[in-house]
């Protein structure tokens, strides 16, 4: 991959263009916990107001959050996850689980995610529906997809 | 959550202290693709050498990458994912899948992840082993875990 082509042939790089900074990911974390209003987000995160304004605008621009008027005179807005934003939950959950596993004190994780209907902890796995089994990260390989540059497809 | 307590009661915030910047995540992406040597990483990412040096040192400090001598006179090192680093694959895959879904052109994703043994595309899901079913992001709730601050446990 040549320098500068990063955004053109890598979905991770493209995603990180949208949410690839610590504050954006922390704003999303707060959104998933139901924190919606500017002042609440600001308090929750201890973030500078101008930085929060900037990141919220970017997340709204990319359709990850939706800005909704909830009060008039003065106008006040809240920020809600769109379906596209909810689609980021696997990434946030994966980051959380890694922290749970490697960065906790002896007491264990501060927060546990559970299946709403039964209350049991959830798991996150890779699945091969063809083999009907969960698969480990070491059993994954990558192949050029339909959107690969022509050279990559020719090499494969 | 009060300002400043972020790292103490949130595994996402803790994880982002280690890998929560665009370059670190892109270095990890390259590592998962088998790029190991400083000069290869530098070329692959188009990153400034001092920034790469800084990020690699941090990832090694946190046990995500391991630094190994592969040549002497002059000494040269490569950087390999540790088991702890491999544990970040669910996060990287989730970021990639979101980009595949929302940020691709009409051709489709540039890269497809497949099950090594059968070659079929893999899926990534939340699973409730108690109910023996995959669950949607909207069927998840959180509860204070054993490492939660006392106030959070009392409130739940």
Boltz contact constraints between the chains, C-beta under 6 A:
constraints:
  - contact:
      token1: [A, 1]
      token2: [B, 44]
      max_distance: 6.0
  - contact:
      token1: [A, 3]
      token2: [B, 46]
      max_distance: 6.0
  - contact:
      token1: [A, 9]
      token2: [B, 110]
      max_distance: 6.0
  - contact:
      token1: [A, 11]
      token2: [B, 96]
      max_distance: 6.0
  - contact:
      token1: [A, 11]
      token2: [B, 99]
      max_distance: 6.0
  - contact:
      token1: [A, 11]
      token2: [B, 100]
      max_distance: 6.0
  - contact:
      token1: [A, 11]
      token2: [B, 109]
      max_distance: 6.0
  - contact:
      token1: [A, 12]
      token2: [B, 29]
      max_distance: 6.0
  - contact:
      token1: [A, 12]
      token2: [B, 95]
      max_distance: 6.0
  - contact:
      token1: [A, 12]
      token2: [B, 96]
      max_distance: 6.0
  - contact:
      token1: [A, 14]
      token2: [B, 99]
      max_distance: 6.0
  - contact:
      token1: [A, 14]
      token2: [B, 103]
      max_distance: 6.0
  - contact:
      token1: [A, 15]
      token2: [B, 95]
      max_distance: 6.0
  - contact:
      token1: [A, 15]
      token2: [B, 98]
      max_distance: 6.0
  - contact:
      token1: [A, 15]
      token2: [B, 99]
      max_distance: 6.0
  - contact:
      token1: [A, 16]
      token2: [B, 22]
      max_distance: 6.0
  - contact:
      token1: [A, 16]
      token2: [B, 25]
      max_distance: 6.0
  - contact:
      token1: [A, 20]
      token2: [B, 22]
      max_distance: 6.0
  - contact:
      token1: [A, 22]
      token2: [B, 16]
      max_distance: 6.0
  - contact:
      token1: [A, 22]
      token2: [B, 20]
      max_distance: 6.0
  - contact:
      token1: [A, 25]
      token2: [B, 16]
      max_distance: 6.0
  - contact:
      token1: [A, 29]
      token2: [B, 12]
      max_distance: 6.0
  - contact:
      token1: [A, 44]
      token2: [B, 1]
      max_distance: 6.0
  - contact:
      token1: [A, 46]
      token2: [B, 3]
      max_distance: 6.0
  - contact:
      token1: [A, 84]
      token2: [B, 102]
      max_distance: 6.0
  - contact:
      token1: [A, 86]
      token2: [B, 137]
      max_distance: 6.0
  - contact:
      token1: [A, 87]
      token2: [B, 98]
      max_distance: 6.0
  - contact:
      token1: [A, 88]
      token2: [B, 98]
      max_distance: 6.0
  - contact:
      token1: [A, 89]
      token2: [B, 137]
      max_distance: 6.0
  - contact:
      token1: [A, 90]
      token2: [B, 94]
      max_distance: 6.0
  - contact:
      token1: [A, 90]
      token2: [B, 124]
      max_distance: 6.0
  - contact:
      token1: [A, 91]
      token2: [B, 91]
      max_distance: 6.0
  - contact:
      token1: [A, 91]
      token2: [B, 94]
      max_distance: 6.0
  - contact:
      token1: [A, 91]
      token2: [B, 95]
      max_distance: 6.0
  - contact:
      token1: [A, 94]
      token2: [B, 90]
      max_distance: 6.0
  - contact:
      token1: [A, 94]
      token2: [B, 91]
      max_distance: 6.0
  - contact:
      token1: [A, 94]
      token2: [B, 94]
      max_distance: 6.0
  - contact:
      token1: [A, 95]
      token2: [B, 12]
      max_distance: 6.0
  - contact:
      token1: [A, 95]
      token2: [B, 15]
      max_distance: 6.0
  - contact:
      token1: [A, 95]
      token2: [B, 91]
      max_distance: 6.0
  - contact:
      token1: [A, 96]
      token2: [B, 11]
      max_distance: 6.0
  - contact:
      token1: [A, 96]
      token2: [B, 12]
      max_distance: 6.0
  - contact:
      token1: [A, 98]
      token2: [B, 15]
      max_distance: 6.0
  - contact:
      token1: [A, 98]
      token2: [B, 87]
      max_distance: 6.0
  - contact:
      token1: [A, 98]
      token2: [B, 88]
      max_distance: 6.0
  - contact:
      token1: [A, 99]
      token2: [B, 11]
      max_distance: 6.0
  - contact:
      token1: [A, 99]
      token2: [B, 14]
      max_distance: 6.0
  - contact:
      token1: [A, 99]
      token2: [B, 15]
      max_distance: 6.0
  - contact:
      token1: [A, 100]
      token2: [B, 11]
      max_distance: 6.0
  - contact:
      token1: [A, 102]
      token2: [B, 84]
      max_distance: 6.0
  - contact:
      token1: [A, 103]
      token2: [B, 14]
      max_distance: 6.0
  - contact:
      token1: [A, 104]
      token2: [B, 147]
      max_distance: 6.0
  - contact:
      token1: [A, 107]
      token2: [B, 146]
      max_distance: 6.0
  - contact:
      token1: [A, 107]
      token2: [B, 147]
      max_distance: 6.0
  - contact:
      token1: [A, 108]
      token2: [B, 145]
      max_distance: 6.0
  - contact:
      token1: [A, 108]
      token2: [B, 146]
      max_distance: 6.0
  - contact:
      token1: [A, 108]
      token2: [B, 147]
      max_distance: 6.0
  - contact:
      token1: [A, 109]
      token2: [B, 11]
      max_distance: 6.0
  - contact:
      token1: [A, 109]
      token2: [B, 145]
      max_distance: 6.0
  - contact:
      token1: [A, 109]
      token2: [B, 147]
      max_distance: 6.0
  - contact:
      token1: [A, 110]
      token2: [B, 9]
      max_distance: 6.0
  - contact:
      token1: [A, 110]
      token2: [B, 145]
      max_distance: 6.0
  - contact:
      token1: [A, 110]
      token2: [B, 147]
      max_distance: 6.0
  - contact:
      token1: [A, 110]
      token2: [B, 148]
      max_distance: 6.0
  - contact:
      token1: [A, 111]
      token2: [B, 142]
      max_distance: 6.0
  - contact:
      token1: [A, 111]
      token2: [B, 145]
      max_distance: 6.0
  - contact:
      token1: [A, 112]
      token2: [B, 143]
      max_distance: 6.0
  - contact:
      token1: [A, 112]
      token2: [B, 145]
      max_distance: 6.0
  - contact:
      token1: [A, 113]
      token2: [B, 140]
      max_distance: 6.0
  - contact:
      token1: [A, 113]
      token2: [B, 142]
      max_distance: 6.0
  - contact:
      token1: [A, 114]
      token2: [B, 143]
      max_distance: 6.0
  - contact:
      token1: [A, 115]
      token2: [B, 128]
      max_distance: 6.0
  - contact:
      token1: [A, 115]
      token2: [B, 135]
      max_distance: 6.0
  - contact:
      token1: [A, 116]
      token2: [B, 139]
      max_distance: 6.0
  - contact:
      token1: [A, 116]
      token2: [B, 141]
      max_distance: 6.0
  - contact:
      token1: [A, 118]
      token2: [B, 130]
      max_distance: 6.0
  - contact:
      token1: [A, 118]
      token2: [B, 131]
      max_distance: 6.0
  - contact:
      token1: [A, 120]
      token2: [B, 128]
      max_distance: 6.0
  - contact:
      token1: [A, 120]
      token2: [B, 130]
      max_distance: 6.0
  - contact:
      token1: [A, 122]
      token2: [B, 126]
      max_distance: 6.0
  - contact:
      token1: [A, 122]
      token2: [B, 128]
      max_distance: 6.0
  - contact:
      token1: [A, 123]
      token2: [B, 127]
      max_distance: 6.0
  - contact:
      token1: [A, 124]
      token2: [B, 90]
      max_distance: 6.0
  - contact:
      token1: [A, 124]
      token2: [B, 126]
      max_distance: 6.0
  - contact:
      token1: [A, 125]
      token2: [B, 127]
      max_distance: 6.0
  - contact:
      token1: [A, 126]
      token2: [B, 122]
      max_distance: 6.0
  - contact:
      token1: [A, 126]
      token2: [B, 124]
      max_distance: 6.0
  - contact:
      token1: [A, 127]
      token2: [B, 123]
      max_distance: 6.0
  - contact:
      token1: [A, 127]
      token2: [B, 125]
      max_distance: 6.0
  - contact:
      token1: [A, 128]
      token2: [B, 115]
      max_distance: 6.0
  - contact:
      token1: [A, 128]
      token2: [B, 120]
      max_distance: 6.0
  - contact:
      token1: [A, 128]
      token2: [B, 122]
      max_distance: 6.0
  - contact:
      token1: [A, 130]
      token2: [B, 118]
      max_distance: 6.0
  - contact:
      token1: [A, 130]
      token2: [B, 120]
      max_distance: 6.0
  - contact:
      token1: [A, 131]
      token2: [B, 118]
      max_distance: 6.0
  - contact:
      token1: [A, 135]
      token2: [B, 115]
      max_distance: 6.0
  - contact:
      token1: [A, 137]
      token2: [B, 86]
      max_distance: 6.0
  - contact:
      token1: [A, 137]
      token2: [B, 89]
      max_distance: 6.0
  - contact:
      token1: [A, 139]
      token2: [B, 116]
      max_distance: 6.0
  - contact:
      token1: [A, 140]
      token2: [B, 113]
      max_distance: 6.0
  - contact:
      token1: [A, 141]
      token2: [B, 116]
      max_distance: 6.0
  - contact:
      token1: [A, 142]
      token2: [B, 111]
      max_distance: 6.0
  - contact:
      token1: [A, 142]
      token2: [B, 113]
      max_distance: 6.0
  - contact:
      token1: [A, 143]
      token2: [B, 112]
      max_distance: 6.0
  - contact:
      token1: [A, 143]
      token2: [B, 114]
      max_distance: 6.0
  - contact:
      token1: [A, 145]
      token2: [B, 108]
      max_distance: 6.0
  - contact:
      token1: [A, 145]
      token2: [B, 109]
      max_distance: 6.0
  - contact:
      token1: [A, 145]
      token2: [B, 110]
      max_distance: 6.0
  - contact:
      token1: [A, 145]
      token2: [B, 111]
      max_distance: 6.0
  - contact:
      token1: [A, 145]
      token2: [B, 112]
      max_distance: 6.0
  - contact:
      token1: [A, 146]
      token2: [B, 107]
      max_distance: 6.0
  - contact:
      token1: [A, 146]
      token2: [B, 108]
      max_distance: 6.0
  - contact:
      token1: [A, 147]
      token2: [B, 104]
      max_distance: 6.0
  - contact:
      token1: [A, 147]
      token2: [B, 107]
      max_distance: 6.0
  - contact:
      token1: [A, 147]
      token2: [B, 108]
      max_distance: 6.0
  - contact:
      token1: [A, 147]
      token2: [B, 109]
      max_distance: 6.0
  - contact:
      token1: [A, 147]
      token2: [B, 110]
      max_distance: 6.0
  - contact:
      token1: [A, 148]
      token2: [B, 110]
      max_distance: 6.0
